[in-house]
Amino acid sequence: MSKVAQYLQEHLVGEVMTSVDARRYFATDSSIFSLPPALVVYPRSENDVRKTARFTWQLAERGRVIPMTSRGSGTDQTGAALGTGIVIVFPAHMHRILELDTKANTVTVEPGINYGKLQQTLHTHHRFLPPFPASMEYSTVGGAVANNASGEKSVKYGDTRNFVTSLRVVLANGEVIETSRLSKRDLNKKLGLASFEGEIYRQLDTLLEENKPLVSKTLRNVTRNNAGYHLIDVLRGDGSFDLTPLFLGSQGTLGIITEISLDTEAYNPSTTLLLASFDSLEQTQAAVLALRALPDVPSAIELVDGHLLDLVQARNPNLLREVMPQPFPTAVLLVEFDNANERSLKRAVRRANKIFEQYASSLHTETDPERQNNFWKIRQASSTLLANNEGHDRAVPLIDDATIPPDQIKNYMQAVYALLEKNNLPIAVWGHAGDGTFRVQPALNLSLVGDRQTAFRLMDEYYKLVISLGGTVSGERNDGRLRAPYAELQYGPEVTALFRKVKQIFDPYGTLNPGVKVGVSLDDIRALVRPDYSLDHLYDHLPRS
Ligand SMILES: Cc1cc2nc3c(=O)[nH]c(=O)nc-3n(C[C@H](O)[C@H](O)[C@H](O)COP(=O)(O)OP(=O)(O)OC[C@H]3O[C@@H](n4cnc5c(N)ncnc54)[C@H](O)[C@@H]3O)c2cc1C
């Protein structure tokens, strides 16, 4: 055991591990990267996290920087759950529900709690957390908060940021803060604190006050955006101030989250699902735009294109039998309404039907949960692609995220088809059409130099395309190491310099998950690509995406 590990084990209640197998296990997340940590800490309480941070701060003051990377279940697809120093693993011990307030409809949890388990508990109280990621069965709430996760229900309910009301966070120097929206008066009290917390409030307040035009440049005309730091909602026009939205989506680069309070939403499992097929991308886009404009927005507007269905049919001919007749259409939309009120549900479905009469080539309406599940198989068909294990090719997460304005769906899909065709890769696009958030996961063999070159060429062309359409490179799954190099292309040098200043305020010594979100170049990440990409730690589940 190294001296650092020894010191930590003597001071923490939780376990410290340096074994080769533990370090090998935590050297990968669900991204294409590999980076072994020096040691692994399993905190048993906030106090353990605090002591770990305090220790790394003291070492950094003396010139020795040891990075700290917080980790939930490691399903991150951007390499953000990897680090060369201390990996702090939350699910082992810090996984409790601390308070479930059924009157206020709020819940407070530790970050390592499994998202799916929390969701089940909430269901028993007729509540739920709508922005759940497709990976919720095997990921944590802490990871969802740090990534500002979203999913199929976000078209109606928004992303995780919409639900988190306050956080407890361990700062880089080991101080603990609580965040929530502060009135101008309460902000003044914070500004007067003679602590690192006070320093952060003072510096950030000045930075935001002095850079309002730059802050507004971080806004894009999209429904979801996780690229860079979310500065827009920290300082409001009324003078109120809240660090919570900034920590949401910050991927452990500004602080370590130890407690999360969230609002919950009423859960209505009796939904109506519409399955519509389309003969052209023009009609698909027109239907999506009309659905988005409805007074009652659907609780899901999901898209699967005909190319994905063809690929799935070739690999698993039984999956779509009896669900989707061949030949497959250009695109399929699955549209769900979860209105609790019967009359408003019927009205919403009637309105949607009118839209489909105009644009769709066929339509099925389903209210029976079992038959609905059968239809959802169409959307879940992407699992067949992601789970493909033949030979050395794997469906790699390189261009698996982006959100474009929904009125660019046709242009986006046509351009992506052309890009994949040019590179001799099978075509398939699917995702949250209602939000303009799409997935593309081409199969490549990253042990081959040629395929690695293709990977970086694809990324370059894809993210340039997304930006040219007015989109954001990180709509849902965040920047991590993967997309951070594209921040400057998206926002320009001044805004990226502002992000770097924010990082500097919270993390002056660079101990908080360095190499993630800010100050990352393509050369930095090229060296980290692992030749043997796999989702092997998820084989108990079929990865939905
Ligand atoms: C098949 C598949 C499907 C997916 N689908 C979706 C989806 O639909 N929507 C979506 O948004 N994402 C999706 N993801 C990405 C990922 O699963 C989610 O973002 C998930 O919420 C991450 O949770 P985790 O527990 O695995 O976090 P990790 O991967 O362990 O960590 C994620 C990030 O959070 C940070 N972090 C973790 N805990 C803390 C903490 N306590 N304090 C500070 N930082 C912390 C980590 O440092 C890292 O930067 C998918 C991934 C896979 C593999």
The ligand as an ORCA input file, in Angstrom:
! r2SCAN-3c Opt
* xyz 0 1
  C     -26.546      1.682    -22.126
  C     -26.504      3.052    -21.531
  C     -27.613      3.880    -21.632
  C     -27.586      5.177    -21.098
  N     -28.690      5.958    -21.202
  C     -28.667      7.223    -20.716
  C     -29.817      8.064    -20.810
  O     -30.873      7.655    -21.291
  N     -29.726      9.335    -20.337
  C     -28.579      9.806    -19.752
  O     -28.565     10.961    -19.316
  N     -27.489      9.023    -19.643
  C     -27.499      7.752    -20.095
  N     -26.397      6.958    -19.966
  C     -25.190      7.499    -19.297
  C     -25.169      7.187    -17.768
  O     -25.652      5.883    -17.556
  C     -26.051      8.123    -16.952
  O     -25.705      9.463    -17.140
  C     -26.057      7.778    -15.453
  O     -26.930      8.663    -14.801
  C     -24.693      7.798    -14.785
  O     -24.826      7.215    -13.498
  P     -23.652      6.364    -12.825
  O     -24.073      6.010    -11.463
  O     -23.263      5.226    -13.677
  O     -22.513      7.456    -12.787
  P     -20.964      7.292    -13.096
  O     -20.772      6.781    -14.471
  O     -20.298      6.537    -12.021
  O     -20.499      8.810    -13.023
  C     -20.988      9.758    -13.915
  C     -20.387     11.119    -13.602
  O     -20.884     11.549    -12.357
  C     -19.824     11.846    -11.469
  N     -20.273     11.511    -10.127
  C     -20.796     10.332     -9.695
  N     -21.118     10.424     -8.400
  C     -20.791     11.681     -7.997
  C     -20.852     12.370     -6.765
  N     -21.323     11.799     -5.664
  N     -20.404     13.639     -6.724
  C     -19.927     14.263     -7.827
  N     -19.837     13.642     -9.017
  C     -20.262     12.371     -9.100
  C     -18.665     11.021    -11.963
  O     -17.419     11.564    -11.568
  C     -18.883     11.099    -13.449
  O     -18.361     12.302    -13.906
  C     -26.400      5.639    -20.478
  C     -25.294      4.793    -20.360
  C     -25.345      3.516    -20.873
  C     -24.152      2.623    -20.724
*
